Amino acid sequence: MAQVERVELTIPAFGDALRWTTEVGFFLLDWGMTFGGLLGQEGFLDRWVASFDYPKSFVIEERESFESRLPAVSEEQLLELWEWQELGWKGPPPDRP
């Protein structure tokens, strides 16, 4: 079981730029986890995008900035791209009539 509370979260390394309020769940029992964590469905990844180049670095940016630079790709577009790559095509799929 978990106790749900509304809390303000921040990532200190980024100052006040990365601060938000959300509901989180705190474990009421010791689950024996080797890491700390919060339960929640809204929050950080609803507002920001995290890109990782492990182990070198990671980047956090506002979702709007990321999407304007790299627009979202639909599942249909991805499946079409993979289909063409399996056929040996290099690059984006050719336009279809």
Backbone as CSV, one residue per row, in Angstrom:
resi,resn,N_x,N_y,N_z,CA_x,CA_y,CA_z,C_x,C_y,C_z
1,MET,0.830,-1.180,0.000,0.000,0.000,0.000,0.874,1.243,0.000
2,ALA,0.274,2.323,-0.482,0.984,3.600,-0.515,0.065,4.705,-0.026
3,GLN,0.664,5.722,0.570,-0.078,6.896,1.002,0.160,7.985,-0.034
4,VAL,-0.917,8.540,-0.601,-0.811,9.548,-1.652,-0.898,10.938,-1.036
5,GLU,0.055,11.796,-1.410,0.102,13.175,-0.930,0.457,14.090,-2.093
6,ARG,0.086,15.354,-1.994,0.456,16.359,-2.995,1.735,17.035,-2.493
7,VAL,2.799,17.007,-3.294,4.092,17.563,-2.877,4.688,18.419,-3.987
8,GLU,5.612,19.267,-3.606,6.371,20.055,-4.582,7.729,19.387,-4.752
9,LEU,8.101,19.142,-5.997,9.374,18.500,-6.305,10.268,19.479,-7.053
10,THR,11.550,19.315,-6.887,12.525,20.138,-7.599,13.794,19.334,-7.810
11,ILE,14.543,19.703,-8.830,15.861,19.121,-9.060,16.856,20.234,-8.763
12,PRO,17.497,20.196,-7.605,18.336,21.307,-7.149,19.412,21.745,-8.144
13,ALA,19.957,20.826,-8.906,21.028,21.189,-9.840,20.554,22.183,-10.899
14,PHE,19.242,22.291,-11.104,18.697,23.193,-12.112,18.007,24.399,-11.503
15,GLY,18.147,24.614,-10.201,17.533,25.765,-9.548,16.015,25.685,-9.608
16,ASP,15.376,26.845,-9.690,13.912,26.889,-9.716,13.331,26.525,-11.068
17,ALA,14.173,26.338,-12.082,13.683,26.035,-13.424,12.966,24.689,-13.478
18,LEU,13.389,23.737,-12.677,12.760,22.417,-12.667,12.065,22.200,-11.333
19,ARG,10.859,22.765,-11.243,10.055,22.668,-10.029,8.608,22.439,-10.450
20,TRP,7.928,21.491,-9.796,6.536,21.221,-10.115,5.840,20.612,-8.910
21,THR,4.511,20.704,-8.911,3.690,20.133,-7.857,2.915,18.966,-8.446
22,THR,2.868,17.861,-7.711,2.178,16.667,-8.207,1.779,15.767,-7.050
23,GLU,0.949,14.794,-7.335,0.606,13.776,-6.352,1.607,12.635,-6.454
24,VAL,2.079,12.170,-5.311,2.988,11.024,-5.297,2.515,10.052,-4.216
25,GLY,2.907,8.815,-4.379,2.591,7.790,-3.393,3.850,7.372,-2.655
26,PHE,3.754,7.276,-1.362,4.873,6.837,-0.528,4.550,5.437,-0.008
27,PHE,5.482,4.516,-0.135,5.273,3.161,0.371,5.049,3.198,1.880
28,LEU,4.069,2.446,2.336,3.808,2.352,3.776,4.570,1.190,4.403
29,LEU,4.987,0.237,3.564,5.744,-0.913,4.048,7.130,-0.900,3.406
30,ASP,8.078,-1.547,4.036,9.423,-1.662,3.474,9.412,-2.734,2.391
31,TRP,9.615,-2.326,1.148,9.607,-3.265,0.030,11.000,-3.824,-0.251
32,GLY,11.991,-3.395,0.525,13.342,-3.914,0.350,14.001,-3.461,-0.951
33,MET,13.586,-2.310,-1.483,14.176,-1.817,-2.736,15.575,-1.259,-2.455
34,THR,16.457,-1.404,-3.417,17.828,-0.915,-3.262,17.971,0.533,-3.713
35,PHE,16.864,1.167,-4.093,16.900,2.557,-4.547,15.678,3.282,-4.010
36,GLY,15.770,4.594,-3.916,14.630,5.396,-3.492,13.738,5.676,-4.684
37,GLY,12.487,5.915,-4.441,11.603,6.214,-5.552,10.289,6.769,-5.081
38,LEU,9.577,7.378,-6.020,8.248,7.902,-5.770,7.301,7.256,-6.766
39,LEU,6.085,7.015,-6.334,5.063,6.507,-7.235,4.248,7.689,-7.728
40,GLY,3.959,7.734,-9.002,3.139,8.813,-9.521,2.883,8.630,-10.999
41,GLN,1.834,9.305,-11.492,1.500,9.202,-12.904,1.627,10.527,-13.628
42,GLU,1.817,11.613,-12.922,1.987,12.927,-13.528,3.237,13.561,-12.951
43,GLY,3.847,14.424,-13.730,4.979,15.132,-13.156,6.061,15.449,-14.140
44,PHE,7.246,15.005,-13.817,8.452,15.393,-14.528,8.354,15.157,-16.038
45,LEU,8.043,13.938,-16.456,8.043,13.620,-17.889,6.812,14.164,-18.616
46,ASP,5.852,14.732,-17.884,4.747,15.438,-18.520,5.165,16.854,-18.907
47,ARG,6.211,17.345,-18.303,6.649,18.726,-18.519,7.978,18.847,-19.258
48,TRP,8.868,17.886,-19.049,10.200,17.940,-19.632,10.541,16.641,-20.339
49,VAL,11.547,16.708,-21.207,12.055,15.536,-21.918,13.485,15.313,-21.437
50,ALA,13.821,14.070,-21.127,15.177,13.716,-20.715,15.795,12.841,-21.800
51,SER,16.943,13.266,-22.298,17.684,12.503,-23.306,18.991,12.057,-22.676
52,PHE,19.316,10.772,-22.837,20.501,10.221,-22.208,21.496,9.724,-23.245
53,ASP,22.767,10.022,-23.014,23.871,9.479,-23.791,24.793,8.819,-22.772
54,TYR,24.285,7.743,-22.181,24.988,7.085,-21.086,26.319,6.522,-21.561
55,PRO,27.387,6.666,-20.839,27.536,7.265,-19.518,28.002,8.715,-19.573
56,LYS,28.017,9.309,-20.756,28.603,10.638,-20.908,27.759,11.765,-20.328
57,SER,26.486,11.825,-20.679,25.713,12.993,-20.289,24.220,12.728,-20.381
58,PHE,23.457,13.703,-19.914,22.020,13.709,-20.135,21.571,15.156,-20.279
59,VAL,20.466,15.342,-20.999,19.932,16.675,-21.271,18.481,16.697,-20.825
60,ILE,18.093,17.766,-20.148,16.698,17.965,-19.778,16.247,19.249,-20.450
61,GLU,15.114,19.185,-21.166,14.597,20.382,-21.828,13.080,20.382,-21.795
62,GLU,12.504,21.566,-21.990,11.051,21.682,-22.004,10.496,20.895,-23.183
63,ARG,9.345,20.271,-22.955,8.729,19.431,-23.989,8.514,20.199,-25.285
64,GLU,8.042,21.453,-25.215,7.773,22.233,-26.424,9.052,22.449,-27.236
65,SER,10.149,22.711,-26.562,11.428,22.913,-27.241,11.858,21.644,-27.971
66,PHE,11.748,20.512,-27.285,12.126,19.238,-27.884,11.259,18.918,-29.097
67,GLU,9.928,19.073,-28.945,9.021,18.729,-30.035,9.162,19.654,-31.234
68,SER,9.550,20.928,-31.016,9.743,21.835,-32.151,11.026,21.475,-32.909
69,ARG,11.990,20.933,-32.196,13.256,20.540,-32.821,13.175,19.156,-33.447
70,LEU,12.425,18.271,-32.811,12.320,16.891,-33.269,10.862,16.463,-33.138
71,PRO,10.053,16.738,-34.148,8.616,16.443,-34.051,8.353,14.963,-33.761
72,ALA,7.252,14.728,-33.082,6.852,13.365,-32.743,6.591,12.558,-34.018
73,VAL,6.888,11.274,-33.949,6.670,10.359,-35.067,5.587,9.375,-34.638
74,SER,4.610,9.167,-35.502,3.523,8.244,-35.163,4.006,6.797,-35.233
75,GLU,3.270,5.916,-34.594,3.585,4.490,-34.639,3.557,3.994,-36.085
76,GLU,2.587,4.481,-36.853,2.483,4.084,-38.263,3.733,4.488,-39.049
77,GLN,4.232,5.690,-38.799,5.446,6.141,-39.488,6.646,5.286,-39.104
78,LEU,6.763,4.933,-37.832,7.882,4.100,-37.392,7.823,2.716,-38.024
79,LEU,6.632,2.128,-38.041,6.496,0.800,-38.636,6.853,0.820,-40.112
80,GLU,6.463,1.889,-40.814,6.798,2.009,-42.235,8.312,2.142,-42.419
81,LEU,8.954,2.936,-41.576,10.405,3.107,-41.659,11.110,1.778,-41.410
82,TRP,10.691,1.039,-40.387,11.325,-0.251,-40.091,11.118,-1.228,-41.235
83,GLU,9.941,-1.207,-41.838,9.653,-2.092,-42.960,10.621,-1.813,-44.106
84,TRP,10.822,-0.548,-44.437,11.741,-0.197,-45.521,13.185,-0.560,-45.163
85,GLN,13.584,-0.369,-43.898,14.948,-0.708,-43.496,15.187,-2.205,-43.564
86,GLU,14.175,-3.021,-43.222,14.319,-4.471,-43.324,14.522,-4.897,-44.775
87,LEU,14.022,-4.097,-45.704,14.203,-4.391,-47.128,15.552,-3.877,-47.650
88,GLY,16.363,-3.294,-46.747,17.677,-2.824,-47.141,17.732,-1.351,-47.515
89,TRP,16.630,-0.622,-47.370,16.593,0.800,-47.718,17.353,1.596,-46.671
90,LYS,18.209,2.495,-47.108,18.936,3.383,-46.186,18.297,4.756,-46.239
91,GLY,17.947,5.296,-45.095,17.334,6.607,-45.044,15.835,6.517,-44.884
92,PRO,15.158,7.677,-44.986,13.714,7.679,-44.807,13.011,6.984,-45.960
93,PRO,11.818,6.461,-45.720,11.088,5.782,-46.800,10.785,6.750,-47.936
94,PRO,10.793,6.271,-49.162,10.456,7.148,-50.276,8.994,7.528,-50.222
95,ASP,8.660,8.701,-50.768,7.263,9.136,-50.802,6.444,8.176,-51.655
96,ARG,5.255,7.935,-51.202,4.353,7.068,-51.955,3.254,7.924,-52.566
97,PRO,2.761,7.514,-53.739,1.673,8.289,-54.358,0.386,8.181,-53.572
